[in-house]
Amino acid sequence: MLQDVEFTYAGADAPVLRGTSFSAHPGQTVAIIGSTGSGKSTLINLIPRLFDVTDGSVSVGGVDVRRADAPNFGHDWVWCPSVPSCSAARSPAICAMARPEASPEEMYALEIAQARDFVEALPDGLEATVAQGGTNFSGGQRQRLAIARAVICRPEIYLFDDSFSALDLGTDARLRAALKPITREATVIWSPSESHRSEMPTRSSYSMMGRWLDKAPTPSCCRPARPTRSSPPNSVLRRRQRFERLR
């Protein structure tokens, strides 16, 4: 899927990604693991072509995303960012259920996303209004509604960019268990936060100072990646904490 990819943001002195290659296939879950600032979100954003690579290529189904047919390409994937965007609408399932009556499939999606209880508890239920930006919902509720939308779409590729970060551990566990049968034949790529690395993925890709290494799952797959320049070593953090206590 990614072949010798390099990506540099405009005005940056150095690339965020360099020499990055990995592939993912239907039925696989690939975890993108790295420190803050290591390029996890950037890597995921290259797949739906939110950015174009500086060098190398990104392909989906054997087709370079830069040459893919735009209308059809959009049906191949669903991207769930850590902070979903919300437009003002009548149904709380953001863009997925903007109809007065939800179909059985829509209610099933809400159940999978662990969203049905809080949606039905709203004064207007499924006809409740979503404020611009989703400000009348918590971060975790917005994440679950975005995941419900992804379930309805049934794409070939699920892109979860830290999409469970605002969920408590119990909700996270129930949601992940409910997603497994739905995504069994799809390709799932996700970047977990440190608190969500305990679940063993099919494969993992680790960040090592800007380079990404494909690795088969091992008992160490849950260990944080080697610190990058944007993530100080633990010894530095400990010295800072001691200094703050002495002030």
One Martini backbone bead per residue (centre of mass of N, CA, C, O) as a GRO file, in nm:
protein
  247
    1MET     BB    1   0.060   0.061  -0.024
    2LEU     BB    2   0.343   0.159   0.077
    3GLN     BB    3   0.621   0.317  -0.118
    4ASP     BB    4   0.874   0.491  -0.032
    5VAL     BB    5   0.775   0.712   0.166
    6GLU     BB    6   0.757   1.073   0.151
    7PHE     BB    7   0.703   1.350   0.394
    8THR     BB    8   0.657   1.714   0.366
    9TYR     BB    9   0.596   1.995   0.503
   10ALA     BB   10   0.540   2.305   0.452
   11GLY     BB   11   0.844   2.456   0.568
   12ALA     BB   12   1.000   2.218   0.642
   13ASP     BB   13   1.318   2.072   0.716
   14ALA     BB   14   1.180   1.784   0.756
   15PRO     BB   15   1.065   1.482   0.735
   16VAL     BB   16   0.819   1.280   0.871
   17LEU     BB   17   0.861   1.084   0.630
   18ARG     BB   18   1.079   0.792   0.552
   19GLY     BB   19   1.098   0.500   0.394
   20THR     BB   20   0.791   0.407   0.369
   21SER     BB   21   0.675   0.060   0.413
   22PHE     BB   22   0.349  -0.094   0.359
   23SER     BB   23   0.102  -0.353   0.407
   24ALA     BB   24  -0.255  -0.426   0.353
   25HIS     BB   25  -0.517  -0.665   0.411
   26PRO     BB   26  -0.773  -0.844   0.405
   27GLY     BB   27  -0.825  -0.920   0.753
   28GLN     BB   28  -0.648  -0.687   0.861
   29THR     BB   29  -0.469  -0.547   1.146
   30VAL     BB   30  -0.309  -0.226   1.171
   31ALA     BB   31  -0.073  -0.085   1.382
   32ILE     BB   32   0.016   0.252   1.465
   33ILE     BB   33   0.325   0.304   1.636
   34GLY     BB   34   0.388   0.602   1.839
   35SER     BB   35   0.485   0.893   1.910
   36THR     BB   36   0.445   1.203   1.948
   37GLY     BB   37   0.520   1.320   1.621
   38SER     BB   38   0.584   1.051   1.427
   39GLY     BB   39   0.330   1.023   1.194
   40LYS     BB   40   0.059   0.872   1.215
   41SER     BB   41  -0.154   1.063   1.088
   42THR     BB   42  -0.007   1.115   0.826
   43LEU     BB   43  -0.010   0.829   0.722
   44ILE     BB   44  -0.320   0.795   0.718
   45ASN     BB   45  -0.381   1.055   0.535
   46LEU     BB   46  -0.254   0.932   0.267
   47ILE     BB   47  -0.468   0.720   0.183
   48PRO     BB   48  -0.717   0.940   0.121
   49ARG     BB   49  -0.566   1.203   0.019
   50LEU     BB   50  -0.512   1.456   0.212
   51PHE     BB   51  -0.229   1.393   0.104
   52ASP     BB   52   0.068   1.422  -0.076
   53VAL     BB   53   0.336   1.286  -0.163
   54THR     BB   54   0.672   1.359  -0.209
   55ASP     BB   55   0.743   1.046  -0.217
   56GLY     BB   56   0.638   0.791  -0.382
   57SER     BB   57   0.362   0.561  -0.286
   58VAL     BB   58  -0.005   0.521  -0.292
   59SER     BB   59  -0.211   0.227  -0.269
   60VAL     BB   60  -0.536   0.097  -0.385
   61GLY     BB   61  -0.584  -0.189  -0.536
   62GLY     BB   62  -0.318  -0.109  -0.723
   63VAL     BB   63  -0.386   0.206  -0.706
   64ASP     BB   64  -0.300   0.510  -0.739
   65VAL     BB   65  -0.445   0.771  -0.571
   66ARG     BB   66  -0.372   0.990  -0.799
   67ARG     BB   67  -0.540   0.785  -1.023
   68ALA     BB   68  -0.804   0.771  -0.902
   69ASP     BB   69  -1.140   0.744  -0.895
   70ALA     BB   70  -1.300   0.957  -0.708
   71PRO     BB   71  -1.594   0.849  -0.659
   72ASN     BB   72  -1.502   0.547  -0.597
   73PHE     BB   73  -1.278   0.588  -0.384
   74GLY     BB   74  -1.472   0.695  -0.148
   75HIS     BB   75  -1.594   0.386  -0.101
   76ASP     BB   76  -1.329   0.230   0.020
   77TRP     BB   77  -1.337   0.439   0.268
   78VAL     BB   78  -1.299   0.522   0.628
   79TRP     BB   79  -1.260   0.816   0.832
   80CYS     BB   80  -1.156   0.835   1.187
   81PRO     BB   81  -1.105   1.077   1.383
   82SER     BB   82  -1.045   1.199   1.698
   83VAL     BB   83  -1.196   1.470   1.574
   84PRO     BB   84  -1.492   1.498   1.472
   85SER     BB   85  -1.688   1.630   1.237
   86CYS     BB   86  -1.975   1.862   1.254
   87SER     BB   87  -2.290   1.912   1.131
   88ALA     BB   88  -2.571   2.054   1.109
   89ALA     BB   89  -2.844   1.849   1.237
   90ARG     BB   90  -3.106   1.629   1.325
   91SER     BB   91  -2.920   1.390   1.354
   92PRO     BB   92  -2.686   1.236   1.580
   93ALA     BB   93  -2.537   1.071   1.332
   94ILE     BB   94  -2.481   1.303   1.161
   95CYS     BB   95  -2.450   1.189   0.828
   96ALA     BB   96  -2.603   0.896   0.852
   97MET     BB   97  -2.908   0.983   1.010
   98ALA     BB   98  -3.083   1.213   0.832
   99ARG     BB   99  -3.366   1.091   0.962
  100PRO     BB  100  -3.653   1.051   1.131
  101GLU     BB  101  -3.615   0.739   1.059
  102ALA     BB  102  -3.466   0.458   1.158
  103SER     BB  103  -3.317   0.197   1.057
  104PRO     BB  104  -3.214  -0.108   1.151
  105GLU     BB  105  -2.922  -0.055   1.058
  106GLU     BB  106  -2.880   0.204   1.225
  107MET     BB  107  -2.931   0.080   1.504
  108TYR     BB  108  -2.702  -0.125   1.480
  109ALA     BB  109  -2.475   0.085   1.463
  110LEU     BB  110  -2.528   0.208   1.743
  111GLU     BB  111  -2.469  -0.048   1.902
  112ILE     BB  112  -2.178  -0.095   1.813
  113ALA     BB  113  -2.097   0.215   1.906
  114GLN     BB  114  -2.231   0.273   2.185
  115ALA     BB  115  -2.500   0.493   2.117
  116ARG     BB  116  -2.801   0.428   2.177
  117ASP     BB  117  -2.853   0.522   2.468
  118PHE     BB  118  -2.784   0.835   2.435
  119VAL     BB  119  -2.980   0.885   2.201
  120GLU     BB  120  -3.251   0.788   2.339
  121ALA     BB  121  -3.209   1.001   2.589
  122LEU     BB  122  -3.293   1.215   2.427
  123PRO     BB  123  -3.557   1.420   2.400
  124ASP     BB  124  -3.560   1.364   2.057
  125GLY     BB  125  -3.371   1.160   1.987
  126LEU     BB  126  -3.328   1.110   1.648
  127GLU     BB  127  -3.428   1.433   1.626
  128ALA     BB  128  -3.195   1.560   1.720
  129THR     BB  129  -2.977   1.827   1.742
  130VAL     BB  130  -2.684   1.928   1.579
  131ALA     BB  131  -2.437   2.114   1.641
  132GLN     BB  132  -2.203   2.300   1.540
  133GLY     BB  133  -1.939   2.076   1.594
  134GLY     BB  134  -2.081   1.908   1.831
  135THR     BB  135  -2.114   2.071   2.119
  136ASN     BB  136  -2.364   1.875   2.238
  137PHE     BB  137  -2.117   1.676   2.252
  138SER     BB  138  -1.900   1.467   2.337
  139GLY     BB  139  -1.613   1.325   2.240
  140GLY     BB  140  -1.712   1.029   2.269
  141GLN     BB  141  -1.980   1.064   2.115
  142ARG     BB  142  -1.859   1.153   1.845
  143GLN     BB  143  -1.693   0.899   1.799
  144ARG     BB  144  -1.936   0.698   1.796
  145LEU     BB  145  -2.089   0.830   1.559
  146ALA     BB  146  -1.862   0.792   1.350
  147ILE     BB  147  -1.859   0.482   1.373
  148ALA     BB  148  -2.149   0.438   1.281
  149ARG     BB  149  -2.104   0.553   1.000
  150ALA     BB  150  -1.892   0.342   0.917
  151VAL     BB  151  -2.074   0.092   0.942
  152ILE     BB  152  -2.279   0.172   0.723
  153CYS     BB  153  -2.071   0.184   0.481
  154ARG     BB  154  -1.893  -0.065   0.448
  155PRO     BB  155  -1.592  -0.075   0.392
  156GLU     BB  156  -1.270  -0.186   0.299
  157ILE     BB  157  -1.156   0.065   0.475
  158TYR     BB  158  -1.035   0.133   0.800
  159LEU     BB  159  -0.970   0.458   0.961
  160PHE     BB  160  -0.818   0.483   1.285
  161ASP     BB  161  -0.745   0.798   1.440
  162ASP     BB  162  -0.772   0.779   1.750
  163SER     BB  163  -1.101   0.692   1.786
  164PHE     BB  164  -1.080   0.597   2.124
  165SER     BB  165  -0.961   0.823   2.326
  166ALA     BB  166  -1.256   0.917   2.473
  167LEU     BB  167  -1.283   0.638   2.598
  168ASP     BB  168  -1.361   0.419   2.805
  169LEU     BB  169  -1.264   0.101   2.868
  170GLY     BB  170  -1.541  -0.035   2.852
  171THR     BB  171  -1.642   0.087   2.585
  172ASP     BB  172  -1.401   0.005   2.416
  173ALA     BB  173  -1.433  -0.304   2.449
  174ARG     BB  174  -1.722  -0.329   2.334
  175LEU     BB  175  -1.672  -0.198   2.060
  176ARG     BB  176  -1.442  -0.383   1.958
  177ALA     BB  177  -1.607  -0.646   1.973
  178ALA     BB  178  -1.837  -0.548   1.775
  179LEU     BB  179  -1.641  -0.494   1.523
  180LYS     BB  180  -1.513  -0.763   1.437
  181PRO     BB  181  -1.741  -0.891   1.249
  182ILE     BB  182  -1.754  -0.636   1.056
  183THR     BB  183  -1.416  -0.635   0.991
  184ARG     BB  184  -1.306  -0.918   0.903
  185GLU     BB  185  -1.285  -0.846   0.567
  186ALA     BB  186  -1.127  -0.603   0.630
  187THR     BB  187  -0.931  -0.315   0.646
  188VAL     BB  188  -0.735  -0.221   0.939
  189ILE     BB  189  -0.634   0.110   1.045
  190TRP     BB  190  -0.456   0.204   1.349
  191SER     BB  191  -0.403   0.459   1.611
  192PRO     BB  192  -0.304   0.411   1.920
  193SER     BB  193  -0.304   0.471   2.225
  194GLU     BB  194  -0.140   0.373   2.502
  195SER     BB  195  -0.414   0.265   2.647
  196HIS     BB  196  -0.471   0.080   2.353
  197ARG     BB  197  -0.218  -0.154   2.332
  198SER     BB  198  -0.325  -0.442   2.450
  199GLU     BB  199  -0.427  -0.516   2.177
  200MET     BB  200  -0.380  -0.760   1.945
  201PRO     BB  201  -0.276  -0.735   1.642
  202THR     BB  202  -0.200  -0.859   1.345
  203ARG     BB  203  -0.023  -0.593   1.306
  204SER     BB  204   0.280  -0.390   1.320
  205SER     BB  205   0.392  -0.039   1.319
  206TYR     BB  206   0.700   0.127   1.373
  207SER     BB  207   0.852   0.404   1.511
  208MET     BB  208   1.192   0.522   1.397
  209MET     BB  209   1.283   0.818   1.344
  210GLY     BB  210   1.066   0.830   1.078
  211ARG     BB  211   1.061   0.527   1.059
  212TRP     BB  212   0.896   0.234   0.928
  213LEU     BB  213   0.824  -0.087   1.084
  214ASP     BB  214   0.755  -0.399   1.008
  215LYS     BB  215   0.567  -0.625   1.231
  216ALA     BB  216   0.511  -0.887   1.397
  217PRO     BB  217   0.349  -1.016   1.643
  218THR     BB  218   0.437  -0.952   1.983
  219PRO     BB  219   0.464  -0.911   2.319
  220SER     BB  220   0.600  -0.609   2.244
  221CYS     BB  221   0.369  -0.439   2.092
  222CYS     BB  222   0.297  -0.247   2.354
  223ARG     BB  223   0.536  -0.087   2.329
  224PRO     BB  224   0.679   0.189   2.309
  225ALA     BB  225   0.833   0.382   2.120
  226ARG     BB  226   1.097   0.532   2.046
  227PRO     BB  227   1.207   0.818   2.114
  228THR     BB  228   1.168   1.135   2.006
  229ARG     BB  229   1.220   1.468   1.980
  230SER     BB  230   0.903   1.503   2.080
  231SER     BB  231   1.002   1.269   2.300
  232PRO     BB  232   1.124   1.253   2.588
  233PRO     BB  233   1.296   1.098   2.792
  234ASN     BB  234   1.248   0.975   3.103
  235SER     BB  235   1.495   1.115   3.235
  236VAL     BB  236   1.407   1.402   3.163
  237LEU     BB  237   1.130   1.398   3.301
  238ARG     BB  238   1.237   1.345   3.588
  239ARG     BB  239   1.404   1.604   3.611
  240ARG     BB  240   1.167   1.797   3.578
  241GLN     BB  241   1.004   1.701   3.823
  242ARG     BB  242   1.219   1.768   4.038
  243PHE     BB  243   1.236   2.070   3.972
  244GLU     BB  244   0.937   2.140   4.035
  245ARG     BB  245   0.953   2.055   4.342
  246LEU     BB  246   1.187   2.276   4.412
  247ARG     BB  247   1.030   2.555   4.348
   0.00000   0.00000   0.00000
